[in-house]
Amino acid sequence: MRGRSGLADKSKDFCNGCLKARMPSTLSSFTAHQRWITGGAILLSGILLVLSQGYAAFSLRNESKSRPSLAIASWNRFPNSILSADAALKRVTEALAASTSPIKAKCTLPDAIVVLGGGRPKDVHNPPEFVKNRCDIAAKIHKEAKKHGRNVYIVPISAGSAHAAMTLFENGMPLYESHASADYLVNKHGIDPKMILMETTSFDTIANAYFTRTQFADVMGWKCLWVVTSSFHAPRTRAIFDWIFGVNALPSEGVQGDGNEDREAAAAAAIASESATLPRDRYSLTYIGTENVGLTEDEVRVRELREARSVKNVEMLAKEKRTLRDVLLFLMTDHRLYSVEGLGTIEEVSDELKKSYKAS
């Protein structure tokens, strides 16, 4: 407090000097008061400066104590941005040119390219135009990587769509959307069939992400995925894939109980104590939004409006469903497309929306 006392003494001396300097003349009196006011303002500014610096240092110390740990914040090390097709191809080219070994390029280039479906194919050779466009970009990325010795899997996903009846083969078997995408990749772009892995289980984007992770990424050990979809669908795809690839997997050991409720409580406690597997450091997701070809302006508008509404629902679900087990039970007990209670139910949607799910 020595500094503050010194300031007070100087202030007192300065003021006494002002009083002694007072003169009968009105002009001299005004000048003395002006000097007094100016000096007081300077003194007050100095005090405020010292106080503000002390508060800033105190705030900084407290902020550093409240920052999240590296394990929590590390999920943000790979910003999951949505790239244009050209930007994605440029990233591949630059990464390959800069890398002298596959190890250095591991988290820069994809382990697999995931191509979303989303529309009923006319036949096995003809997925919708906007899906063909997604496949075109995936094929370009695959071929560019292959030139430099990186053989990247392509994973067409989706069995069908909730708002369009499935196309059938002549023998009556269902023609999955991923079938048509795979056939297009082989016959249009000459992709090796051995490098195409089809997902044939999902009928919506949440299941797209869930089965991509549980059937492929976790099994194959993939860390870096590039997800290709149309621009109108990219924001919701990002929200869903970030959620599903960010949830915890239940611990396989140490969770015991006498019944389902006890096991669920024990599992929740294990996750809360961070004993469950944390995937945040294990995945890097990049999203590529392709042009909205093959759809009318009205169809794109309808899809974009629906997508925007769905993102809000996804954000709510992501807060509630925090493990793969939670997501599985949601799909199989609550979701209309996969639960027993939902069998045969139909969601009423507009004709415009239905048209957007069909091949043009």
N, C-alpha and C positions, 0 to 999 in steps of 0.2 A: 504493500500500500504506500510505499515511499513515493512512488511516482505521482500518485493521486494527491498526496499531501503537498508535494512540491508545486503541483499545478494550482492547488488552492492558495498557497502562500503567494505565488506570483500574481494570481488573480486579485488577491487582497491588496498587494503593493500597487498593482496597476490602477485599481480603483481609487486608492488613497491619493495616488499621483493625479488622477483625474480631478478629485475634489480640490486638491491644493491648487490646481491650475485654473480654477474657476475665476472669472474676471467680471467686473460690473458690466462691461460692454456686452450688449446682446449678441453681437457677432462672435466675440471671443467665447461666450458661453455656449453658443450653438456648435462652434468648432470643437470644444472640449467634449460635449455630449456625443458628437459624431464619432470622435476618436474612441470614446468609451464603448459605444454600441458596436463599432467595427472590431475592437479588441475582444469583446464578449462573444461575438459571432465566431471569430477565429478559435477562441478557447472551446466553445461548444462543439465546433466541427471536429476539433482534435479529440475530445472526449468520445464523441459518437464513433469516430474512426476506430479508436482502441476497442470500444465495446463490440463493434461489428466484427472486427478481426477475431476477437475472443469467441464470439458466438459461432462464427464460421468454422473455427478449429474444433469447437465442441460438437457441432453438427456433423463434421467429417468423421470424427472418432465414432460417434454413435451410428452413422450410416455404415461404416466399415464393419461394425459389430452385427448389423442387421442384414447384411448382404447374404444371399443364398450360397450354399456350399457349391463347390465345383461340380459335384456329382449331380446336383439339380440343374445348375445353369448350363451344363455341358450340352444339353439338348439343343441349345441355340448356336452351337459352334458351326452347324451346317444349316444356314438359312434356307428354308424350303421354298424357294422362289419359283415362279412359273416362267419358264423360258419360251421364247418363240422357237419355231423349228430351226430357223437360221442360226439363232444364238446357240442352240444345243449342238448343232453340227460344228459350229466354230469352236465351241468348248472342247469337243472331241479332238478336232484337228490340233488345237494348241496343246492339249494335254499330252497327246501322243508324240508331238514334235519335241516337247520339253522333257519327256521321260526317256531315260535310257534303260529302264528295267520295269517289268510288270509290277514289282513291289512298290515302286515310287508312284505309280499311277493307280494304285489300288482304290483309293477313296476319291479320285478325280474322275475316273471312268466307271461306267456301270458294270456290275456283275451280271445284271439282267435288265432287259427292257420290257416293261409291262405295258401291254396295249389293251386299253379298255374297249369292250363292245358297247352296245347301247342301242341297237336297232335290228329289226328282223331282216335277215338276208333273203333275197329273192330265191336264191338256190345256193348250193355249196360253193359256187365259183364267184358269187356276187354279193358281198356284204354291202351295206349302205355306203354311199359316196363318202360321207364324213368318216366312216370307219376305214375305208380304203385309204383316205388321206393320212390317218393315224398310222396305218401299216406302212405306207410309203416312207414316212419319216423314220420309223423303227428300222426298216430295211436299210436306209441310208446310213444310219448310225452303226448298225451291225457291220455293214460292208467297210465303212471307214475304219472301224476298229480292227477288222480282220486283216486289212492291208498291213497293219503294224503288229500282227501276231497276237491280237486279242480276239478270241472267239467268244462272243457274248451271246448268251441265250436270249431268245425272244419268247415272251409269255403272253399269248392272246388269252384274255380272260372273259368270262361271262357265258353262262348256259343260255340265257334268254333275258327278255325284258318283261317287267310286270304289266306293261300296257299294250303288248302285242302278242297275238297267238303265235306259237312256235311253228316254223316251217318244218315239214317232214320229208324224209327221204322216201323214195318210191316204195320201199319195204315197210314203211310206217314208222321207222325209228326217227327220233327227234334229231333235227339238224341244229346243233348248238351254234350260237354266234361265234364262239371261238373256233369252231370247225371251218366256217367260211373265211375267217381272218387267216387261219393257218394255210388253207388252200390257196388264198390270194398271195400270201407271202412266198409260197413254194412256186406257184405257176407264173406269177407276175414278176417276181424278183429273184427267183432261183435260189432261195434260202434253203440250206440243208435241212431236211425234215428232222434230223437228229438234234438240231439246235433250236427246235420249236417245242415248247412244253405247253399243252393246252390245259386250261382250267375249265371244268365243265360242271360246276356245282352252283354257282351264284346267279341270282336273278336281280340283284340291286347292288349299289355301290358299296354299302357297308359290308355285305358278304364278299364282294370283289376284294376288298382290302383284307378281310379276315382270312379267306382261303388263300390269298396270295401269300400271306405271312405263314399260316399254319401248314399249308400243303407244299410250299415251295421255299420261301426264304429261310425259315427256321431249319428245314430239313437239308437244304443245299448249302447252308452256311453263307448265304449272300448278305453282304453288308451295305452295298451301294445299289440302289434301284432307281432307274429312270422311268417315270410313269407318263405315258403318252395318252392324251385325250383331247377332245375339242375344246376350244377356248370357252365356249358357253358352259362347259361342264368342269373346267379346271378348278375354280375356287372351291366347289363342294368336294371334288376329288381330293384336293389338298387337305381340307379340313378333316375328312374321313380317314385318309391314309395316315396323316399325322397322329390322329387319335389312336387308331388300331395298332400302328407300329410303335406307339409310345406307351401303351398300357403294360402293366406288369404281367409276367407269367406266374402262375401259382407255384409256390415251392413244392417240389416233389417229395420232400421229406420234412419231418418235424411238425406236420399238421395232423393232429389226432383229435378225435371226439367220438361221442357215443352215437351221434346222429348227424343228419345233414346240417341242421342248424348249428350244432356245436362245431362241426368242421368248417362251416362258413365263417363263424366267429373267430375260430383259431386262425384261419387263413387270412382274414382281414387284419388280425393283430400282427401276424407275421409280416404282412405287406407294410403295415404302418411302421414296423420296426426295421424296415428295409432289409429283411432277410430274404425276401423274394428276389427273383432275378430282375434287375433293372435294365431295360433295353435301350435307354436313352443314348448310351454311348455306342450302341451296336449297329445303328442304322443311319444311313445318309440317304435322304429321299430328294430327288429332283423332279420337277413337274414340267412337262412340255405341252403347251397349248397350241393346237393346230387350228387352221382356218375352218370356219363353220361352213364348209361346202356341202352342197346337196340338200340344203334346207332353205325354205323361203324365209323372208324377213319376219313374217308373222310367226312362223314355227320357231325361229331362233328366239324371238321375243317371248313367246310362251314358255319355252324351255328355261330361259334366263330368269324369268319371274318365279318359276317353280324351284329352280336351283337356289335362288336367294332365300325363299321361305324355308327350304330344307336345311340350309346351313344353320339356321337358328335352332332347329330340332337337334341337329348333330352336336351343337355346342352344349345343349342341355344333357344329352346322352353321355357325352364325354366326361362330364362332371360326376355322373352316377356310375357308369360302367368303367371301372378302373383296372380290371384284370381280364385276361383272355377268357377265363371262366365266366365272368360277368357277361361278356359279349356273347359267348356261346349260348348261355341260358336265355339271354334276351332274344337272340335269333330263333332259337328252337322252342321257346315257350310264349313269346310275346309278338314276334314278327309275323305279319299276315302271310308272308310267302313261304315260311319254313315251319311254323308251329302247327300242331295237330288241330287246334281250334280254328286256325286260319284257313284250313283246307277248303277250297272251292269258293272262298269269298272274293269279291271283285270290288276294287276301288273305282268309284265313279269319277271319271275325268272328262275334260272337254274333247271334242272331236279334233280340234287343232293339235292338242297334245298327243293324242293317239297317232295322228298322221306323222308326227315328228319321230316316232319310234319305228316307222316302217321304211323299207327300202324305197328310194325315189325312182 
